Amino acid sequence: MNRYRLKISFSSAENPDSIVDFEWQVLSQLPSDLWVKNLKHCLAHDYPFYARFSGFLSAWKTSEYLSQKLNRVIELINKDGQYSIKERCHGSFSQEFSNIIHHHFEVLHGSIEDPSREHRLSSPIGKAAIALLNHLIHDMESLYRQTQTAGETFRAVLCEMPDSPRYVMPPEFYEHFTTDIDFGDLIGHYGMVGKTW
């Protein structure tokens, strides 16, 4: 029997009174129970919470818009003075450019366990710009794949609490994990920077 239900309400900045609710039945298994317990703890302790839409097409999220925003983020990182990025986006996507920018992000961020020197010394604006560097390049990749190929691409509402406590999963949790997911599934994200197993 599923013991928990999770409800998330969405609204737009332009029309905050227009609310759409989604509900999920949380699977009854040990990792889910621990996840619910920790989610309640994080919400009760008011950890900063960030949500973003990735991979959804919209009229305003064009290649030009994302390019301008990415260049502005690069300017903020350079102005913060801890690191310099010479590359700029010129409105069109290439996987080579995406890989270069994502590499800058990995260097700038470091790992959760060992943040880079640049990240530790960055101002709050600089740290926010570093996070946006990653988000924007993934949005550009997703937009390109959706508009240039006939295939499906990654779409998600990603919710992150980077300051929340972290735990090592016990080995028995791994039998509950899968890469076989359907659109609309609520899943735990790995919360790790860079390429993982």
N, C-alpha and C positions, 0 to 999 in steps of 0.2 A: 504494500500500500504506500502511495506517495504521501509523505507527511507535510510537504511544503509547497506553497504556490508563491510565485514571484510576479508582481505586477509592476510594470514600468509605464509611466505616462509621458507622452511626447507632446510638445507644442512647438510652434515656430516663434521666432523673435518678432516677426511682423504681426502675428495674430496669437498672442499668448492665451487667449480664451478658447481657442480651438484646440481641444485636447483629444489625443488618440491613445487609448489604453491597450496594452498587450499583456497577456498573462501566460505564464508557463507553469506547468506541473514539474517540480524538481524531482528527478529520479531518486528513489529510496535506495541509497547505497552509501557506504562509508565515506567515500570522497565527497559526495554531495552534502551529507550531513555536516562534515567538517567545514565545507565551503560556506554553507548557510550560517553556521556558528560564527565564522570569521567575518562574513559580510555584516552580520548584526553588530559585531564588535567594532568594525571599522566605521559603520554609520553612526554608532553611539559615541564614538570618539572624534567624530567630525574631521576625519582625514580629508585632505583636498581630493576632489573627485573630478575627473576629466572624462568627457564623453565626446566622441566624434563619429561622423558618418564617413565610411570609406567605401568607395566603389559604386556609389549611387550617382547616376547621371542627373544633372539639373541644368536649367537654362543658364545660370550664372557661372557654373563651374566649368569654364572653358579652358582650353590649353593656354590661351593668352592670360587669363586671370591667374591660373596656377603658376605660370611662368613669372608674372610680375610679383606675385606674393613670395615665391621662392627667392627671387632676387632681393626683395626687401629683407627677408630673413637672413640671407647671406650678408647683406650690409650690416644688420644688427650684430651678427656674430663677429664680423671684422671690426666693427666699432667698439665692441666689448673688450677687444685687445688681447685676448688669450690665444687666438688662433686666426689664421688668414686663409680664406678660400678665394682662389683666383677665378674659378670657373663661373660663368653666368649662363642662365637659361635664355634662349632666344625664341621661345614660343613653340618650338617643335620638340617632340620627344625622341630620344634614342636610348636604347638599353645601355650603351656604353656610358653616356652622360649620367644615367640613373645610377649605375654601379659606382661611378666616381663620387657622386654626391652621397650615396649611402655609405661609402667607405669613410668620407669625412665625418658623417654622423657617428659611426662606430668609434672612430678615433676620439672624437670630441666627447662622447658620452662615457665610454669605458663600460665596464660591467656593473651590475647592481652591487655586487660584492666589493668591487674595486673601481669606483668612479675615476675617470681620468683626472689628471692634474688640471687640465683646462676646464673641465666641468666643475671641479671643486672651487676654482678661483673665479668662475663666471658670476656675474651679477644675476639677480632673479630674472631680469629681462633676457640676459644671455642664455640662461638655462632654458627658458621658455622657447627661445629661438632655436636652440639645439633640438628640442623635442619637435618643433614645427618642421625643421629640416627633414626629419624622418617621415612625418605625416604627409607633407606635401609631395615628396618624391614618390611615396606609395600611391597617393591620389593621382599623380600624373601617370604612373604605370597603369593603374586601373582604368583611367579614362582612355588611354591609348588602346588598351586591349579591347575595351567595349566598343570603341568607335572604328577601329581598324581591323578587327578580326570578328569572325562569326561566332567564336566560342564564348562560353560563359567565363566570368571572371570573379574574383573574390569580392564579395559585398558583405559589409558588417557594420554594426554599431558597436564600436569598441569603447569599453568603459574601463578606466584605469585609476588606481589609487597608488601612485608610486611610493608614497610614504608609509604604506601599511606594513604590518609585520609580514615576514616571509618565513616559510617553513620548508624543510626537506620532506618530500613525500615518502612514506614508508613503501617498501617494495610491493606490498599487496595491493596498493592503489593502482598500479600500472595495468592490471588486467581489466580495469574499467575504462581505459582510454582507447580512443579510436580516431582515425583520420577520416572515417566514413561519416560525414555530416550532411544534413539537408538544410536548404534555405529555411530560415526561421528557427533553427535550433539555437538554444541557449547553451553555450559551452564555456568552459574555463579556458583562458588564454595562457600561454606559457610564460608571459611576462619576463622575457629575456631579450637582451639586445644581441643582434647579429644572427648569423646562420646557426641553427641548432640541429640536433639529430632528428 
